[in-house]
Amino acid sequence: MRKPFLLTAALCLGLSPGPAVVAQESQAPGLLRQAALSADLYRLGLAQEDALLVLAAAKMRRALDFLPPPEAAPTLTGWEAMAEAARELAAGDPLLLDLIEDSLAESLKGVATGPTFLIRSLADPEGASVELEFSGGTLAEVYVEGAIGNRVSLAVSDAAGNPICRDSPESHIAYCDWTPAEDGAFLITVSSLDHSVTDYILVTN
C-alpha cells in the first residue's frame, strides 16, 4: 500500500522536518487525499476486475467538483471514464449494471472549495519544482496525478531546504500533506521514477 512519508515517518527515518511544520492531530482526510484515494481505488478495481471498486472510485471522484475536466487535464482520469470502466467490467451481469446506473443516478453534493491546479509537462525527467505559498496552522495538501503507467514522485521542502514530505509510490499518483507552523513558501518537486518525459497535473489546496 502506498503511504506518503508524513511527519511521523520523517521522524522515524531520522529526517528533520524543521520548524516549518507543527504536529498534526487526527483529522478527516483532506479533499486532495480523497482524490488520491479515488485513483488508488480505480487502479485496484481495474487490477482485480472488480466493478464495485471502480464504481466507488467513480462516485468519490465525481463528488470532487474542484478537479478540472479531462479535456483540460488529459492525464486526469475523470469520473465518467471510471464509470464507463465499471460498466465494462459488469457487462453480462444485468443486476450489477442496474446497480451501477442507480448509484450514478443519485444526486451528489459536490465539493468546490477552490483548490488551485497546474497542468504541466515534465520535460526534465530529473524533476521540476515550483514554489508555492501555504497558510500556517491549516492543513496543506499537494496531489499529483500523471498519465497511467508513468510513475511519479513528489517531494516538499520548506524555505530553508528542510524535507517536509516525500511520496514515491509505484504508481502515477503521489500525495503529501502537512501543517505549516506559519505562513510561508514551500518548494514542491515532481519527478519521474521512470526518468521519462510525462504530463501531469499538480493540485494544491
C-alpha positions in Angstrom: 0.0 0.0 0.0 1.3 3.4 -0.9 1.9 5.6 2.1 3.3 9.1 2.0 6.1 10.0 4.3 4.4 12.4 6.7 5.8 14.0 9.8 5.8 10.8 11.8 7.5 8.8 9.1 10.1 11.6 8.7 11.0 11.3 12.4 11.2 7.5 12.2 13.7 7.9 9.3 15.7 10.4 11.1 14.8 13.3 8.9 14.4 16.7 10.4 11.2 18.3 9.3 12.4 21.6 10.7 10.4 24.3 12.4 8.1 24.9 9.4 5.8 22.1 10.5 3.6 21.5 13.5 2.4 18.2 14.8 -0.8 17.0 13.1 -3.7 15.8 15.2 -6.0 13.0 13.9 -8.4 14.5 11.3 -10.6 13.6 8.4 -8.8 13.1 5.1 -8.4 16.3 3.2 -10.0 16.8 -0.2 -6.9 16.0 -2.2 -6.4 12.9 -0.1 -9.8 11.8 -1.4 -8.6 12.5 -4.9 -5.7 10.2 -4.3 -7.9 7.5 -2.7 -10.2 7.5 -5.7 -7.2 7.0 -8.0 -6.0 4.1 -5.8 -9.4 2.5 -5.8 -9.7 2.8 -9.5 -6.3 1.2 -10.1 -7.1 -1.6 -7.6 -10.6 -2.2 -9.2 -9.1 -2.5 -12.7 -6.4 -4.9 -11.4 -8.9 -7.1 -9.7 -11.6 -6.6 -12.4 -14.0 -5.5 -9.6 -16.8 -3.3 -11.0 -17.9 -2.3 -7.5 -14.4 -0.9 -6.5 -14.3 1.0 -9.8 -17.8 2.3 -9.2 -16.7 3.5 -5.7 -13.8 5.3 -7.2 -16.1 7.0 -9.8 -18.5 8.2 -7.1 -15.7 9.5 -5.0 -14.1 11.4 -7.8 -17.5 12.7 -9.1 -18.0 14.5 -5.8 -14.8 16.4 -6.1 -16.1 19.3 -8.2 -12.9 21.3 -8.0 -10.9 19.0 -10.3 -10.6 20.3 -13.8 -12.4 18.4 -16.6 -10.4 15.7 -18.5 -10.3 17.8 -21.6 -8.3 20.5 -19.7 -6.1 17.9 -17.9 -5.6 14.8 -20.2 -3.7 12.9 -17.6 -6.5 13.2 -15.1 -9.0 10.3 -15.1 -12.4 11.7 -15.0 -15.3 10.1 -13.1 -17.1 9.5 -16.4 -14.2 7.3 -17.6 -14.2 5.4 -14.3 -18.0 4.9 -14.6 -17.6 3.5 -18.1 -14.9 1.1 -16.9 -17.3 -0.1 -14.2 -19.9 -0.8 -16.8 -17.5 -2.7 -19.0 -16.4 -4.9 -16.0 -20.1 -5.5 -15.2 -21.0 -6.5 -18.7 -23.1 -9.6 -18.8 -24.5 -9.0 -15.3 -27.8 -7.1 -15.6 -28.3 -6.8 -11.8 -24.8 -5.3 -11.4 -25.3 -3.0 -14.3 -28.6 -1.8 -12.8 -26.9 -1.2 -9.5 -24.2 0.9 -11.2 -26.7 3.0 -13.1 -28.9 3.6 -10.0 -25.8 4.5 -8.0 -24.6 7.0 -10.6 -28.1 8.5 -10.9 -28.1 9.5 -7.2 -27.8 13.2 -6.5 -24.4 14.0 -5.2 -23.3 17.0 -3.2 -20.1 18.1 -4.8 -17.2 19.8 -3.1 -16.0 23.0 -4.7 -13.6 24.7 -2.2 -11.4 26.3 -4.9 -8.1 24.5 -4.8 -5.6 25.6 -7.5 -4.1 23.3 -10.1 -1.2 23.4 -12.5 -1.2 21.3 -15.7 2.4 20.8 -16.8 4.7 18.6 -18.9 7.7 17.1 -17.1 10.2 18.0 -19.7 13.2 17.2 -17.5 13.0 13.5 -16.3 15.0 14.5 -13.2 12.2 16.7 -12.0 10.6 20.1 -12.0 10.0 22.4 -9.0 7.6 25.2 -8.1 7.5 27.4 -5.0 4.0 27.8 -3.5 2.7 29.7 -0.5 0.7 28.0 2.2 -1.1 29.3 5.3 0.2 28.5 8.8 -1.9 26.4 11.2 -4.0 24.8 8.5 -3.7 21.5 6.6 -1.7 21.9 3.4 -2.2 19.3 0.6 -0.4 18.6 -2.7 -1.7 16.0 -5.1 0.0 14.9 -8.4 -1.6 12.7 -11.0 0.3 11.7 -14.1 -0.7 9.5 -17.1 -1.4 5.9 -16.1 1.7 3.9 -16.5 4.1 6.7 -15.6 5.4 6.6 -12.1 5.8 9.9 -10.4 7.5 11.1 -7.2 6.5 14.1 -5.0 8.7 16.0 -2.5 8.1 19.0 -0.3 10.7 21.1 1.5 10.5 24.4 3.3 12.2 27.7 2.5 15.3 26.5 4.5 15.6 23.3 2.5 14.3 21.0 5.3 12.5 18.0 3.9 8.8 18.0 4.9 7.2 15.2 2.9 8.1 12.7 0.2 5.9 10.2 -1.6 7.5 7.9 -4.1 4.8 5.3 -4.9 5.0 2.7 -7.6 2.1 4.4 -9.5 1.1 7.5 -11.4 -0.2 9.4 -8.4 1.5 10.9 -5.3 0.2 12.8 -2.3 1.6 14.9 0.6 0.0 16.7 3.5 1.4 18.7 6.4 0.5 21.6 8.7 2.8 24.6 8.3 3.7 26.4 11.6 3.3 29.8 9.9 2.6 31.3 6.5 5.4 30.7 4.2 6.7 29.3 0.9 7.4 25.6 0.2 9.2 24.0 -2.7 7.2 21.3 -4.5 9.2 19.0 -6.7 7.7 16.4 -9.1 9.9 13.9 -10.8 9.5 10.8 -12.9 10.6 7.5 -11.4 10.9 6.1 -14.9 13.2 9.0 -16.0 10.8 9.7 -18.8 9.0 12.8 -20.1 5.4 12.9 -19.0 2.5 15.2 -18.5 1.0 15.7 -15.0 -1.5 17.8 -13.0 -0.5 19.2 -9.7 -3.3 20.2 -7.4 -3.0 22.1 -4.1 -5.5 23.5 -1.6 
